[in-house]
Amino acid sequence: MNKLTNYKTEKIYERLLTNKSKENYWKYVSELRKRKTDEIFKKSVLLTKSKSAQERMIGTDVLAQFGFPRRHKKEIINLFFELLKSESDKKVISSILYGIGHNNEELTNRQVEFLCSFRNHKSVYVKHSLVSALCTIEKDKAIDTLIKLSNDRDSDIRDWATFGIGSQIETDNEKIRIALWDRISDKDEETRFEAISGLAQRKDYRIKEILKTELKHLDEYGSLILESIEYLNDKSFVPILEKKILENKQSKKVSENWLLNTLDKLNGKEKTNAQQRTEVKSNTFLH
């Protein structure tokens, strides 16, 4: 692909309409977002009202993170909620919800309640994007909806909803803890680990024995277990970790740095990647 900065705006829009590659699609969208011009803003708003679902999705995706610092933010969020009232295409609805997720810091109770009305939608696309829209919102209705979605049949939805109630909000109550415990035996490992992490972050010491068991079977995908031990910050894990480090020199199943960082954390040295992992995961929604 030629350097996109040399492309005229109209040419990028043309490429988006004929694009067959998902990777290139997001490169084009990202370039338009960065340009910040009124021309792009007006063109994208116009596309959101097109008869073509493809054009509506392009307009929505460009506006979702238009400009930095963010421009027209209030106007965009109001537009997205207006579009949701009449949109029927599941992929366009999904794009709108992801867009709201990027702009959800000041949603009203009425807006949150409207979002939650999509919790029973038949589309996996819509429910997954709804999790994105509700993540980080410290409102009862949003939390209740994420709790419901943490029990969804789709493992990706369960994973992200569990991450949402476990790591993306500070609210701590019995309802959230029960929902996290409900996922402790989830057949999906990522969902299960997110539940463990959420409970460890809330210093629920009932998770201690489960962490000890998980530590025995730790492998290359177990960084979240080590981070949960960091969150719990219980020094009784120090000798267990020291033993694990010695075992790992032979098996090499886990990054030694992960083990050493967790041990350092428990010993009072601030070498931890737990918060970084949370930031990375929260930024991996496709939109």
Secondary structure, 3 states (H helix, E strand, C coil): CCCHHHCCHHHHHHHHHHCCCHHHHHHHHHHHHHHCCHHHHHHHHHHCCCCCHHHHHHHHHHHHCCCCCCCCHHHHHHHHHHHHCCCCCHHHHHHHHHHHHCCCCCCCHHHHHHHHCCCCCCCHHHHHHHHHHHCCCCCHHHHHHHHHHCCCCCHHHHHHHHHHHHHCCCCCCHHHHHHHHHCCCCCCHHHHHHHHHHHHHCCCHHHHHHHHHHHHCCCCCCHHHHHHHHHHCCCCHHHHHHHHHHHHHHHCCCCHHHHHHHHHHHCCCCCCCHHHHHHHHHCCCCC
